[in-house]
Amino acid sequence: MAILQLAVIFAFLAVGELVVWATGTTVPSSIIGMLLLTLCLSARIIKPRHVEGVADFLVANLGFFFVPAGVALMGYFDILADQWLPIVAASALSTVIVLAVTGHFHQISRKYLGKNGISRK
């Protein structure tokens, strides 16, 4: 069953690659693939049980996937040391902006959808 769940996730990643190739967009193919998977889950085209087991495993081991990126950063330590202030400032500012936008979007969605995600119309 895990093989089929993994196949569903990889199929959406492949579709994301196809979309990037066909459109020439600069959005990463993995983002497009996961957005398409999210849309299919929301539209109930794909049932959660089709990806749940593998998704739970990937989320449980998420920290492990950041290790290669962290190790790769060490190759640029001299640049990071020279540019630490702009990097910290940009990180702090972007964190505040993301929190504000997320909170605002959440308030709007709760206003137009009920607490359970059901439309109030």
C-alpha distances in whole Angstrom, upper triangle without the diagonal:
4,5,5,6,9,10,11,13,14,15,17,19,20,21,23,25,26,27,29,30,32,33,34,34,34,31,28,25,23,25,25,21,20,23,22,18,20,22,20,18,22,22,19,18,15,14,13,10,9,9,10,9,9,13,14,13,15,18,18,19,21,24,23,23,27,28,28,30,32,33,34,37,39,40,41,43,46,46,44,47,49,48,46,48,47,43,44,46,43,40,42,43,40,38,41,40,37,37,40,38,35,37,39,36,35,38,38,35,36,39,38,35,35,34,30,30,32,35,38,40
4,5,5,6,8,10,11,12,14,16,17,18,20,21,23,24,26,27,28,30,32,32,32,31,28,25,23,20,22,23,19,18,21,20,17,19,21,19,18,21,23,20,19,15,14,13,10,9,8,9,7,6,10,11,10,12,15,15,16,18,21,20,19,23,24,25,26,29,30,30,33,35,36,38,39,43,42,40,43,46,44,43,45,44,40,40,42,40,37,39,40,37,35,38,38,34,35,38,36,33,35,37,34,33,37,37,34,35,38,37,34,34,33,30,30,32,35,38,40
4,5,5,6,9,10,10,12,14,15,16,18,20,21,22,24,25,26,28,30,31,30,30,28,25,22,19,22,22,18,18,21,20,17,20,22,19,19,22,23,21,19,16,16,15,13,10,10,12,10,9,12,14,13,14,17,18,18,19,22,21,20,24,25,25,26,29,30,30,33,35,36,37,39,43,42,40,44,46,44,43,45,44,40,41,43,40,38,40,41,38,36,39,39,35,36,39,37,34,37,39,36,35,39,39,35,37,40,39,36,37,35,32,32,34,36,40,41
4,5,5,6,9,10,10,13,14,15,16,18,20,21,23,24,25,26,28,30,29,30,27,24,21,19,21,21,17,17,19,18,15,17,19,16,16,20,20,18,16,13,13,13,11,8,8,11,10,9,12,14,14,15,18,19,19,21,24,23,22,25,27,27,28,31,32,32,34,37,38,39,41,44,43,42,45,47,45,44,46,45,41,42,44,41,38,40,41,38,37,39,38,35,36,38,36,33,36,38,34,33,37,37,34,35,38,36,34,34,33,30,29,31,34,37,38
4,5,5,7,9,10,11,13,14,16,17,19,20,22,23,25,26,27,28,28,28,25,22,19,17,18,18,15,14,17,16,12,14,17,14,13,17,18,16,14,11,11,10,8,5,5,8,7,6,8,11,11,12,14,16,17,17,21,20,19,23,25,25,26,28,30,30,32,35,36,37,39,42,41,39,43,45,42,41,43,42,38,39,40,38,35,37,38,34,33,36,35,31,32,35,33,30,32,34,31,30,33,33,30,32,35,33,31,31,30,27,26,28,31,34,36
4,5,5,6,8,10,11,12,14,15,16,18,20,21,22,24,26,26,26,25,23,20,17,14,17,17,13,13,16,15,12,15,18,16,15,19,20,18,17,13,14,13,12,9,7,10,9,6,9,12,11,10,14,15,15,16,19,18,16,20,22,22,23,26,27,27,29,32,32,34,36,39,38,36,40,42,40,39,41,39,36,37,38,36,33,35,36,33,32,35,34,30,32,34,32,30,32,34,31,31,34,34,31,33,36,35,32,33,32,29,28,31,33,37,38
4,5,5,6,9,10,10,12,14,15,16,18,20,21,22,24,25,25,25,22,20,16,15,17,17,13,13,16,15,12,16,17,15,15,19,20,18,16,13,14,14,13,10,9,12,12,10,12,15,14,14,17,19,19,19,22,21,19,23,24,24,25,28,29,29,31,34,34,35,38,41,40,38,42,44,42,41,43,41,38,39,40,37,35,38,38,35,34,37,36,32,34,36,34,31,34,36,33,32,36,35,32,34,37,36,33,34,34,31,29,31,33,37,38
4,6,5,6,9,10,11,13,14,15,17,19,20,21,23,24,23,24,21,19,15,13,15,15,11,11,14,12,9,12,14,11,12,15,16,14,12,9,11,11,11,7,7,11,12,10,11,14,15,14,16,19,19,19,23,22,20,23,25,25,26,29,30,30,32,34,35,36,38,41,40,38,42,44,41,41,42,40,37,38,39,36,34,36,37,33,32,35,33,30,31,34,31,29,31,33,29,29,33,32,29,31,34,32,30,31,30,28,26,28,30,33,34
4,5,5,6,9,10,11,13,14,15,17,19,20,21,22,21,21,18,16,13,10,12,12,8,8,11,10,8,11,13,12,12,15,16,15,14,11,12,12,12,9,7,10,11,9,9,12,13,11,13,16,16,16,19,19,16,19,22,21,22,25,26,26,28,31,31,32,35,38,36,35,38,40,38,37,39,37,33,34,36,33,30,33,33,29,29,31,30,27,28,31,28,26,29,30,27,27,31,30,27,29,32,31,29,30,29,27,25,27,29,33,34
4,5,5,6,9,10,10,12,14,15,16,18,20,20,20,20,18,15,12,10,12,12,9,10,13,12,10,14,16,14,15,18,19,18,16,14,16,15,16,12,11,14,14,11,12,15,15,13,16,18,18,17,20,19,17,20,22,21,21,25,26,25,27,30,30,31,34,37,35,34,38,39,37,37,39,37,33,35,36,33,31,34,34,30,30,33,32,28,30,33,30,28,31,33,30,30,33,33,30,33,35,34,32,34,33,30,29,31,33,36,37
4,5,5,6,9,10,10,12,14,15,16,18,19,19,20,18,15,12,11,13,12,8,10,13,11,9,13,14,12,14,17,17,17,14,12,15,15,16,12,11,15,16,14,14,18,18,16,19,22,21,20,24,23,20,23,25,24,24,28,29,28,30,33,33,34,37,39,38,37,40,42,40,39,41,39,36,37,38,35,33,36,36,32,32,35,33,30,32,34,31,29,32,33,30,30,34,33,30,33,35,33,31,33,33,30,28,30,32,35,36
4,5,5,6,9,10,10,12,14,15,16,18,17,18,15,13,9,8,10,8,5,7,9,7,6,10,11,10,12,14,15,15,13,11,14,14,16,12,11,15,16,14,13,17,18,16,17,21,20,19,23,22,19,22,24,23,23,27,28,27,29,32,32,33,35,38,36,35,39,40,37,37,38,36,33,34,35,32,30,33,33,29,29,31,30,26,28,30,27,25,29,30,26,27,30,29,27,29,32,30,28,30,30,28,25,27,29,32,33
4,5,5,6,9,10,11,12,14,15,16,15,15,13,10,7,6,8,8,5,7,10,9,9,12,14,13,15,17,18,19,17,15,17,17,18,15,13,16,17,14,14,17,17,15,17,20,19,18,21,20,17,19,22,20,20,23,25,24,25,29,29,29,32,34,33,32,35,37,34,34,36,33,30,32,33,30,28,31,31,27,27,30,28,25,28,30,27,25,29,30,27,27,31,30,28,31,33,32,30,32,32,30,27,30,31,35,36
4,5,5,6,9,10,10,12,14,15,15,16,14,12,8,8,11,10,7,10,13,11,11,15,16,15,17,20,20,20,18,16,19,19,20,17,16,19,20,17,17,21,20,18,20,23,22,21,24,23,20,22,24,22,22,26,27,25,28,31,30,31,34,36,34,34,38,39,36,37,38,36,33,35,36,32,31,34,34,30,31,33,32,28,31,33,30,29,32,33,30,31,34,33,31,34,36,34,33,35,35,33,30,32,33,37,38
4,5,5,6,9,10,10,12,14,14,15,13,12,8,9,11,8,6,10,11,8,10,13,13,13,15,18,17,18,15,15,18,19,20,17,16,20,21,19,18,22,22,20,22,25,24,23,26,25,22,24,27,25,25,28,30,28,30,33,33,33,36,38,36,35,39,40,37,38,39,36,34,35,36,33,31,34,34,30,30,33,31,28,30,32,29,27,31,31,28,29,32,31,29,32,34,32,31,33,33,31,28,30,31,35,35
4,5,5,6,9,10,11,11,11,12,10,8,5,6,7,5,4,8,9,8,10,12,13,13,16,17,18,19,17,16,19,20,21,18,17,20,22,19,18,21,22,19,20,24,23,21,24,24,20,22,24,23,22,25,27,25,27,30,30,30,33,35,33,32,36,36,34,34,35,33,30,32,32,29,28,30,30,26,27,29,27,24,27,29,26,25,28,29,26,27,30,29,27,30,32,30,29,32,32,30,28,30,30,34,34
4,5,5,6,9,10,10,10,11,10,8,5,7,10,8,8,11,12,12,13,16,17,17,19,21,22,23,20,19,23,23,24,21,19,23,24,21,20,24,23,20,22,25,24,22,25,24,20,22,24,22,21,25,26,24,26,29,28,28,32,34,31,31,35,36,33,34,36,33,30,32,33,30,29,32,31,28,29,31,29,27,30,31,28,27,31,32,29,30,34,32,30,34,36,34,33,36,36,34,31,33,34,38,38
4,5,5,6,8,10,11,13,12,11,8,11,12,10,9,13,14,12,14,17,17,17,20,22,21,23,20,20,23,24,25,22,21,24,26,23,22,26,26,23,25,29,27,26,28,28,24,26,28,26,25,29,30,28,29,33,32,32,35,37,35,35,38,39,37,37,39,36,33,36,36,32,32,35,34,30,31,34,32,29,32,33,30,29,33,33,30,32,35,33,31,35,37,35,34,36,37,35,32,34,34,38,38
4,5,5,6,8,8,11,10,10,7,10,11,8,9,12,12,11,13,16,15,16,19,20,20,22,19,19,23,23,26,23,21,25,26,24,23,26,27,24,25,29,28,26,28,28,25,26,29,27,25,29,30,28,29,33,32,32,35,37,34,34,38,38,35,36,37,34,32,34,34,31,30,33,32,28,29,32,29,27,30,31,27,27,30,30,27,29,32,30,29,32,34,32,31,34,34,33,30,32,32,35,35
4,6,5,5,5,7,7,7,6,10,10,8,10,13,13,13,15,17,17,19,21,22,23,24,22,22,25,26,28,25,23,26,28,25,24,27,27,24,25,29,28,25,27,27,23,24,27,24,23,27,28,25,27,30,29,29,32,33,31,31,35,35,32,33,34,31,29,31,32,28,28,31,30,26,28,30,27,25,29,30,27,26,30,30,27,29,32,31,30,33,35,33,33,35,36,35,32,34,34,37,37
4,6,5,8,10,11,11,9,12,14,12,13,16,16,16,18,21,20,21,24,25,25,27,24,24,28,28,30,27,25,28,30,27,26,30,29,26,28,31,30,28,30,29,25,26,29,26,25,29,29,27,28,31,30,30,33,35,32,33,37,37,34,35,37,34,32,34,35,31,31,34,33,29,31,34,31,29,32,34,30,30,34,34,31,33,36,35,33,37,38,36,36,39,39,38,35,37,37,40,40
4,6,8,11,12,13,11,15,15,13,14,17,17,15,18,21,20,20,24,25,24,26,24,24,27,28,30,27,26,30,31,28,28,31,31,29,30,34,32,30,33,32,28,29,32,29,28,32,33,30,32,35,34,33,37,38,35,36,40,39,37,38,39,36,34,37,37,33,33,36,34,31,33,35,32,30,33,34,31,31,34,34,31,33,36,34,33,36,38,35,35,38,39,38,34,36,36,39,39
4,5,9,10,12,11,15,14,12,14,17,16,15,19,20,19,21,24,24,24,26,24,25,28,29,31,28,27,30,32,29,28,32,32,29,30,34,33,30,32,32,28,29,32,29,28,31,33,30,31,34,33,32,36,37,34,34,38,38,35,36,37,33,32,34,34,30,30,33,32,28,30,32,29,28,31,31,28,28,32,31,29,31,34,32,31,34,35,33,33,37,37,36,33,35,34,37,37
4,7,9,10,10,14,14,12,15,18,17,17,20,22,21,23,26,26,27,29,27,27,30,30,33,30,28,31,33,30,28,32,32,29,30,33,32,29,31,31,27,27,30,27,25,29,30,27,28,31,30,29,32,34,31,31,35,34,32,33,34,31,29,32,32,28,28,32,30,27,29,31,28,27,30,31,28,28,32,32,29,32,35,33,32,35,37,35,35,38,39,38,35,37,36,39,39
4,6,8,9,12,12,10,13,16,15,15,18,19,19,21,24,24,25,27,25,26,29,29,31,29,27,29,31,28,27,30,30,27,28,31,30,27,29,29,25,25,28,26,24,27,29,26,26,30,29,28,31,32,29,29,33,32,30,31,32,28,26,29,29,25,25,28,27,23,25,28,25,23,27,27,24,25,28,28,26,28,31,29,28,32,33,32,32,35,36,35,32,34,33,36,37
4,6,9,11,11,10,14,15,15,16,19,20,20,22,24,25,26,28,27,27,29,29,31,29,27,29,31,28,26,29,29,25,26,29,28,25,26,27,23,22,25,23,20,24,25,22,23,26,25,24,27,28,25,25,29,29,26,27,28,25,23,25,25,22,22,25,24,20,23,25,22,21,25,25,23,23,27,27,25,27,30,29,28,32,33,32,32,35,36,35,32,34,34,37,38
4,6,9,7,7,10,12,11,13,16,16,17,19,21,21,23,25,24,23,26,25,28,26,24,26,27,25,22,25,26,22,23,26,25,22,24,24,20,20,23,22,19,22,24,22,22,26,25,24,27,29,26,25,29,29,26,27,28,24,22,25,25,21,21,23,22,19,21,23,20,18,22,23,20,20,24,24,22,24,27,26,25,29,30,29,29,32,32,31,29,31,31,34,35
4,5,5,7,9,10,11,13,15,16,17,19,20,21,23,24,23,22,25,24,26,24,21,23,25,22,20,23,23,19,20,23,22,19,21,21,17,17,20,18,16,20,22,19,20,24,23,23,25,27,25,24,28,29,26,26,28,25,22,24,25,21,21,24,23,20,21,24,22,19,22,24,22,21,25,26,23,25,28,28,26,30,32,31,30,33,32,32,29,32,32,35,36
4,5,5,6,9,10,11,12,14,15,16,18,20,21,22,21,20,22,22,24,21,19,21,23,20,18,22,22,18,20,23,22,19,21,21,18,19,21,19,18,22,23,21,22,26,26,25,28,30,28,27,31,32,29,30,31,28,26,28,28,25,24,27,26,23,24,27,24,22,25,27,24,23,27,27,25,26,30,29,27,30,32,31,30,33,33,31,29,31,32,35,36
4,5,5,6,8,10,10,12,14,15,16,18,20,21,20,18,20,19,21,19,16,18,19,16,15,18,18,15,16,19,18,16,18,18,14,16,19,17,16,20,21,20,21,25,25,25,27,30,28,27,30,31,29,29,30,28,25,27,28,24,23,25,25,22,22,25,23,20,23,25,23,21,25,26,23,24,28,28,26,28,31,30,29,31,30,29,27,29,30,34,35
4,5,5,6,9,10,10,12,14,15,16,18,20,19,18,20,19,21,19,17,19,20,18,15,18,19,16,16,20,19,16,19,19,16,17,20,19,17,20,23,21,22,26,26,25,28,30,28,27,30,31,28,28,29,26,24,25,26,22,21,23,23,19,20,22,20,17,20,22,19,18,22,22,20,21,25,24,22,25,28,26,26,28,27,26,24,27,27,31,32
4,6,5,6,9,10,10,12,14,15,16,18,17,16,19,19,21,19,17,19,22,19,17,20,21,18,19,22,22,19,22,23,19,20,23,22,21,24,26,25,25,29,29,29,31,33,31,30,34,34,31,31,32,29,27,28,29,25,24,26,26,22,23,25,23,20,22,24,21,20,23,24,21,22,25,24,22,26,28,26,25,28,28,27,24,26,27,30,31
4,5,5,6,9,10,11,12,14,15,16,15,14,16,16,18,16,14,16,18,16,14,18,19,16,17,21,20,18,21,21,18,20,23,22,21,24,26,25,26,30,30,30,32,35,33,31,35,36,33,33,34,32,29,30,31,28,26,29,28,24,25,27,25,22,24,26,23,22,25,26,23,24,27,26,24,27,29,27,26,28,28,27,24,26,27,31,32
4,5,5,6,9,10,10,12,14,15,14,13,15,14,16,14,12,14,16,14,12,15,16,13,14,18,18,16,19,20,17,18,21,21,20,23,25,24,25,29,30,29,32,34,32,31,34,35,33,32,33,31,28,29,29,26,24,26,26,22,22,25,23,20,22,24,21,19,22,23,20,21,24,24,21,24,26,25,24,26,25,23,21,24,25,28,30
4,5,5,6,9,10,10,12,14,14,13,15,15,18,16,14,16,19,17,14,18,19,17,17,20,21,18,21,23,20,21,24,24,23,25,28,27,27,31,32,31,33,36,33,32,35,36,33,33,33,31,28,29,29,26,24,26,26,22,22,24,22,18,20,22,19,17,20,21,17,18,22,21,18,21,24,22,21,23,23,22,19,21,22,26,26
4,5,5,6,9,10,10,12,11,11,14,14,17,15,14,16,19,17,15,19,20,18,19,22,23,21,24,25,22,23,27,26,25,28,30,29,30,34,34,34,36,39,36,35,39,40,37,36,37,34,32,33,33,30,28,30,29,25,26,28,25,22,24,25,22,20,24,24,20,21,24,23,20,23,26,23,22,25,25,23,20,22,23,26,27
4,5,5,6,9,10,10,9,8,10,10,13,11,10,12,15,14,12,15,17,15,16,19,20,19,22,23,20,22,25,25,25,28,30,29,30,34,34,34,36,39,37,35,39,40,37,37,38,35,32,33,34,31,29,30,30,26,26,28,26,23,24,26,23,21,24,25,21,21,25,24,21,23,26,24,22,24,24,22,19,21,23,26,27
4,5,5,6,9,10,10,9,11,10,13,12,11,13,16,15,12,15,17,16,15,19,20,18,22,23,21,22,26,26,25,28,30,30,30,34,35,35,36,39,37,35,39,40,37,36,36,34,31,32,32,29,27,28,28,24,24,25,24,20,21,23,20,18,20,21,18,17,21,20,17,19,22,20,18,20,20,18,16,18,19,23,24
4,5,5,6,8,9,9,11,12,15,14,14,15,19,18,16,19,21,19,19,23,24,22,26,27,24,26,29,29,28,31,34,33,33,37,38,37,39,42,39,38,41,42,39,38,39,36,34,34,34,31,29,31,30,26,26,27,25,22,23,24,21,19,22,22,18,18,21,20,17,19,22,19,18,20,20,18,15,17,18,22,22
4,5,5,6,5,6,8,10,13,11,12,14,17,17,15,18,20,19,19,23,24,23,26,27,25,27,30,30,30,32,35,34,35,38,39,39,41,44,42,40,44,45,42,41,42,39,36,37,37,34,32,34,33,29,29,31,29,25,26,28,25,22,25,25,21,21,24,23,20,22,24,22,20,22,22,20,17,18,19,23,24
4,5,5,6,5,6,7,10,10,10,11,15,15,13,15,18,17,17,20,22,21,25,26,24,26,29,30,29,32,34,34,35,38,39,39,41,44,42,40,43,45,42,40,41,39,36,36,37,34,32,33,33,29,28,30,28,24,25,27,24,21,23,24,20,20,23,22,18,20,23,21,18,20,20,17,15,16,18,22,23
4,5,8,8,9,9,13,13,13,14,18,18,16,18,21,20,19,22,24,23,26,28,26,28,31,32,31,33,36,36,36,39,41,40,42,45,42,40,44,45,42,41,41,39,36,36,36,33,31,32,32,28,27,28,26,23,24,25,22,19,21,21,18,17,20,19,15,17,19,17,15,16,17,14,12,13,14,18,19
4,5,8,9,11,14,14,15,16,20,20,18,21,24,23,22,26,27,26,30,31,29,31,34,34,34,36,39,38,39,42,43,43,45,48,45,43,47,48,45,44,44,42,39,39,39,36,34,35,35,31,30,32,29,26,27,28,25,22,24,24,20,20,23,21,17,19,21,19,16,18,19,16,14,14,15,19,19
4,5,6,8,11,11,13,14,17,18,17,19,22,22,21,24,26,26,29,30,29,31,34,35,34,37,39,39,40,43,44,44,46,49,47,45,48,49,46,45,46,44,41,41,41,38,36,37,37,33,32,34,32,28,29,30,27,24,26,27,23,22,25,23,20,21,24,21,18,19,20,17,15,15,17,21,21
4,6,10,12,10,12,14,18,18,17,20,22,22,22,25,27,26,30,31,29,31,34,34,34,37,39,38,39,43,43,44,46,49,46,45,48,49,47,46,46,44,41,42,42,39,37,38,38,34,34,35,33,30,31,32,29,27,29,29,25,25,28,26,23,24,27,24,22,23,24,20,18,19,20,24,24
4,7,8,7,9,11,14,14,14,16,19,18,19,22,23,23,27,27,26,28,31,31,31,34,36,36,37,40,41,41,43,46,44,43,46,48,45,44,45,43,40,40,41,38,36,37,37,33,32,34,33,29,30,31,29,26,28,29,25,25,28,27,23,25,28,25,23,24,24,21,19,20,22,26,26
4,5,6,8,9,12,13,13,15,17,18,18,20,23,23,26,27,26,28,31,32,32,34,37,37,38,41,42,43,44,47,46,44,47,49,46,45,46,44,41,41,42,39,36,38,38,34,33,35,33,30,30,32,29,26,28,29,26,25,28,27,23,24,27,25,22,23,22,19,18,19,21,25,26
4,5,6,6,9,11,10,11,14,15,15,17,19,19,23,24,23,25,28,29,29,31,34,34,35,38,40,40,42,45,43,41,44,46,44,42,43,41,38,38,39,36,34,35,35,32,30,32,31,27,28,30,27,24,26,28,24,23,26,26,22,23,26,25,22,22,21,18,17,19,22,25,27
4,5,5,7,10,10,11,13,15,15,17,19,20,24,24,23,26,29,30,30,33,35,35,37,39,41,42,43,46,45,43,46,48,46,44,45,44,41,40,42,39,36,37,38,35,33,35,34,31,31,33,31,28,29,31,28,26,29,30,26,27,30,28,25,25,24,21,20,22,25,28,30
4,6,8,9,10,12,14,14,16,18,19,20,24,24,22,26,28,29,29,32,33,34,35,38,39,40,42,45,44,42,45,47,45,43,45,43,40,40,41,39,36,38,38,35,33,35,34,31,31,34,31,28,30,32,29,27,31,31,27,28,31,30,27,27,26,23,22,24,26,30,31
4,6,6,6,9,10,11,12,14,16,16,20,20,19,22,24,25,25,28,30,30,32,34,36,37,38,41,40,38,41,43,41,40,41,40,36,36,38,35,32,34,35,31,30,32,32,28,28,31,29,26,28,30,27,26,29,29,26,27,30,29,26,27,25,23,22,24,27,30,32
4,6,5,6,9,10,10,12,14,15,19,19,19,22,24,25,26,28,30,31,32,34,36,37,38,42,40,38,41,44,41,40,41,40,36,36,37,35,32,33,34,31,29,31,31,27,27,30,28,25,27,29,26,25,28,28,25,26,29,28,25,25,24,21,21,23,26,29,31
4,5,5,6,9,10,11,13,14,18,18,18,21,23,24,25,27,29,30,31,34,35,37,38,41,40,38,41,44,42,40,41,40,37,37,38,36,33,35,36,33,31,33,33,29,29,32,31,28,30,32,29,28,31,32,29,29,33,32,29,29,27,24,24,27,30,33,35
4,5,5,6,9,10,11,12,15,15,15,18,20,21,22,24,26,26,28,31,32,33,35,38,37,35,38,41,39,37,39,38,34,34,36,34,31,33,34,31,29,32,32,28,28,32,30,27,29,32,29,28,31,32,29,30,33,33,30,30,28,26,25,28,31,34,36
4,5,5,6,8,10,10,14,14,14,16,19,20,21,23,25,25,27,29,31,32,33,37,36,33,36,39,36,35,36,35,32,32,33,31,28,30,31,27,26,28,28,24,25,28,26,23,25,28,25,24,27,28,25,26,30,29,26,27,25,23,22,25,28,31,33
4,6,5,6,9,10,13,14,14,17,19,21,22,23,25,26,28,30,32,33,34,37,36,34,37,39,37,35,37,36,32,32,34,32,28,30,31,28,26,29,29,25,25,28,27,24,26,28,26,24,28,29,26,27,30,30,27,27,25,23,23,26,29,32,34
4,6,5,6,9,12,11,12,15,17,18,20,21,23,24,26,28,30,31,32,36,35,33,35,38,36,34,36,36,32,32,34,32,29,30,32,29,27,30,30,27,27,30,29,26,28,31,29,27,31,32,29,30,34,33,31,31,28,26,26,29,32,35,38
4,5,5,6,9,9,9,12,14,16,17,18,20,21,23,25,27,28,29,33,32,30,32,35,33,31,33,32,29,29,31,29,26,27,29,26,24,27,27,24,24,28,27,24,26,29,27,26,29,30,28,29,32,32,30,30,28,26,26,29,32,35,37
4,5,5,8,10,10,12,15,17,17,18,21,22,23,25,27,28,29,32,31,29,32,34,32,30,32,31,27,27,29,27,23,25,27,24,22,24,25,21,21,25,24,21,23,26,24,23,26,28,25,26,30,30,27,28,25,24,24,27,30,33,35
4,6,8,9,11,13,15,17,18,19,21,23,23,25,28,29,29,33,32,30,32,35,33,31,33,32,29,28,30,29,25,27,29,26,24,26,27,24,24,27,27,24,25,28,27,25,29,30,28,28,32,32,30,30,27,26,26,29,32,35,38
4,6,6,7,10,11,14,15,15,17,19,20,22,24,26,26,30,30,27,30,33,31,29,31,31,27,27,29,28,24,26,28,26,23,27,28,24,24,28,28,25,27,30,28,27,31,32,30,31,35,35,33,33,30,29,29,32,35,38,40
4,5,5,7,10,12,12,13,16,17,18,20,22,23,24,28,27,24,27,30,28,26,28,27,24,23,26,24,21,23,25,22,20,23,24,21,21,25,24,22,24,27,26,25,28,30,28,29,32,33,31,31,29,28,27,31,33,36,39
4,5,5,7,10,11,11,13,15,16,17,20,21,21,25,25,22,24,27,26,24,26,26,22,21,24,23,19,21,24,21,19,23,24,21,21,25,25,23,25,28,27,26,30,31,30,31,34,35,33,34,31,30,30,34,36,39,41
4,5,6,8,10,10,12,14,15,17,19,21,21,25,25,23,25,28,27,25,28,27,24,24,27,25,22,24,27,24,23,26,27,24,25,29,28,26,28,31,30,29,33,35,33,34,37,38,36,37,34,33,33,36,39,41,44
4,6,7,8,10,11,12,14,16,18,19,20,24,23,21,24,27,25,24,26,26,22,23,25,23,20,23,25,22,21,25,25,22,24,27,27,25,27,30,29,28,32,33,31,33,36,36,35,36,33,32,32,35,37,40,42
4,6,5,6,9,10,11,13,15,16,17,21,20,18,21,23,22,20,23,22,19,19,22,20,17,20,22,20,19,22,23,20,22,25,25,23,26,29,28,28,31,32,31,33,36,36,35,36,34,33,32,36,38,41,43
4,5,5,6,9,10,11,13,15,16,19,20,18,20,23,22,21,24,23,20,20,24,22,19,22,25,22,21,25,26,24,25,29,29,27,30,32,31,31,35,36,35,36,40,40,39,40,37,37,36,40,42,44,47
4,5,5,6,9,10,11,13,15,18,18,17,20,22,22,21,24,23,20,21,24,22,20,23,25,23,23,27,27,25,27,30,30,28,31,34,32,33,36,37,36,38,41,41,40,41,39,38,37,41,43,46,48
4,5,5,6,9,10,11,13,16,16,14,17,20,18,18,21,20,16,18,21,19,17,20,22,20,19,23,24,22,24,27,26,25,28,31,30,30,34,35,34,36,39,39,38,39,38,37,36,39,41,44,46
4,5,5,7,10,10,11,15,15,12,15,18,17,16,19,19,15,16,19,18,16,19,21,20,19,23,24,22,24,27,27,26,29,31,31,31,34,36,35,37,40,40,39,41,38,38,37,41,43,45,47
4,5,5,8,10,10,14,15,13,15,18,18,17,21,21,18,19,22,21,19,22,25,23,23,27,28,26,28,31,31,30,33,35,35,35,38,40,39,40,43,44,43,44,42,42,41,44,46,49,51
4,5,6,8,9,13,13,12,15,17,17,17,20,20,16,18,22,20,18,22,24,22,23,26,27,25,27,30,30,30,33,35,34,35,38,39,38,40,43,44,43,44,42,42,41,44,46,49,50
4,5,5,7,10,10,8,11,14,13,13,16,16,13,15,18,17,15,19,21,20,20,24,24,23,25,28,28,28,31,33,33,33,37,38,37,39,42,43,42,43,42,42,40,44,45,48,50
4,5,5,9,10,9,11,13,14,14,17,18,15,17,20,19,18,21,24,23,23,26,27,26,28,31,32,31,34,36,36,37,40,41,41,42,45,46,45,47,45,45,44,47,49,51,53
4,6,8,9,10,12,14,14,15,19,19,16,18,22,21,20,23,25,24,25,28,29,28,30,33,33,33,36,38,38,39,42,43,42,44,47,48,47,49,47,47,45,49,50,53,55
4,6,5,6,9,10,11,12,15,15,13,15,18,18,17,20,22,22,23,26,27,26,28,31,31,31,34,36,36,37,40,41,41,43,45,46,46,47,46,46,45,48,49,52,53
4,5,5,6,9,10,10,14,15,12,14,18,18,17,20,22,22,22,26,27,26,28,31,32,32,34,36,37,38,40,42,42,43,46,47,47,48,46,47,45,49,50,52,55
4,5,5,6,9,10,13,14,13,15,18,18,18,21,23,23,24,27,28,28,30,33,33,34,36,38,39,40,42,44,44,46,48,49,49,51,49,49,48,52,53,55,57
4,5,5,6,8,11,11,10,13,15,15,16,19,20,20,22,25,25,26,28,30,30,31,34,35,36,37,40,41,41,43,45,46,46,48,47,47,46,49,50,52,54
4,5,5,5,9,10,8,10,13,13,13,16,18,18,19,22,23,23,25,27,28,29,31,33,33,35,37,38,39,41,43,44,44,45,44,44,43,47,48,50,52
4,6,5,9,11,10,11,14,15,15,17,19,20,21,23,25,25,27,29,30,31,33,35,36,37,39,41,41,43,45,46,47,48,46,47,46,50,50,52,54
4,6,8,9,10,12,14,15,16,18,19,20,22,24,25,26,28,30,31,32,34,35,36,38,40,41,42,44,46,47,47,49,47,48,47,51,51,53,55
4,6,6,6,9,10,11,12,14,16,17,18,20,21,22,24,26,27,28,30,32,33,34,36,37,38,40,42,43,44,46,44,45,44,47,48,50,51
4,6,5,6,8,10,10,12,14,15,16,18,20,21,22,24,26,27,28,30,31,32,34,36,37,39,40,42,42,44,42,43,42,46,46,48,50
4,5,5,6,8,10,11,12,14,15,17,18,20,21,23,24,26,27,28,30,31,33,35,36,37,39,41,41,43,41,43,41,45,45,47,49
4,6,5,6,8,10,10,12,14,15,16,18,20,21,22,24,25,27,28,30,31,32,34,36,37,39,39,41,40,41,40,43,43,45,47
4,5,5,6,9,10,10,12,14,15,16,18,20,21,22,24,26,27,28,30,31,32,34,36,37,38,39,38,39,38,41,42,43,45
4,6,5,6,9,10,10,12,14,15,17,18,20,21,22,24,26,27,29,30,31,33,35,36,37,38,36,38,37,40,41,42,44
4,5,5,6,8,10,11,12,14,15,17,18,20,21,23,24,26,27,29,30,32,33,35,36,37,36,37,36,39,40,41,43
4,6,5,6,8,10,10,12,14,15,16,18,20,21,22,24,26,27,28,30,31,33,33,35,34,35,34,37,37,39,41
4,6,5,6,9,10,10,12,14,15,16,18,20,21,22,24,26,26,28,30,31,32,33,32,33,32,35,36,38,40
4,6,5,6,9,10,11,12,14,15,17,18,20,21,23,24,26,27,29,31,31,32,31,32,31,35,35,37,39
4,5,5,6,9,10,11,12,14,15,17,18,20,21,23,24,26,27,29,30,31,30,32,30,34,34,35,37
4,5,5,6,8,10,10,12,14,15,16,18,20,21,22,24,26,27,28,29,28,30,28,31,32,33,35
4,5,5,6,9,10,10,12,14,15,16,18,20,21,22,24,26,26,28,26,27,26,30,30,32,34
4,6,5,6,9,10,11,12,14,15,16,18,20,21,23,25,25,27,25,27,26,29,30,31,33
4,5,5,6,8,10,10,12,14,15,16,18,20,21,23,24,25,25,26,25,28,28,29,31
4,5,5,6,8,10,10,12,14,15,16,18,20,21,22,23,22,24,22,25,26,27,29
4,6,5,6,8,10,10,12,14,15,16,18,20,20,22,20,22,21,24,25,26,28
4,5,5,6,9,10,11,12,14,15,17,19,20,21,20,22,21,24,24,25,27
4,5,5,6,8,10,11,12,14,15,17,18,20,19,21,19,22,22,23,25
4,5,5,6,9,10,10,12,14,15,16,17,16,18,16,20,20,21,24
4,5,5,6,9,10,11,12,14,15,16,15,17,16,19,19,20,23
4,5,5,6,9,10,11,13,14,16,15,18,16,19,18,19,21
4,5,5,6,9,10,11,12,14,14,16,14,16,16,17,19
4,5,5,6,8,10,10,12,11,13,11,14,14,16,18
4,6,5,6,9,10,11,11,13,12,15,14,14,17
4,5,5,6,8,11,12,14,12,14,12,13,15
4,5,5,6,8,9,11,8,10,10,11,13
4,6,5,6,6,9,8,9,9,10,13
4,6,7,9,11,10,11,9,9,11
4,7,10,11,9,9,7,7,8
4,7,8,5,5,5,6,9
4,5,5,5,6,6,10
4,6,7,9,10,13
4,6,9,10,14
4,6,9,12
4,6,9
4,6
4
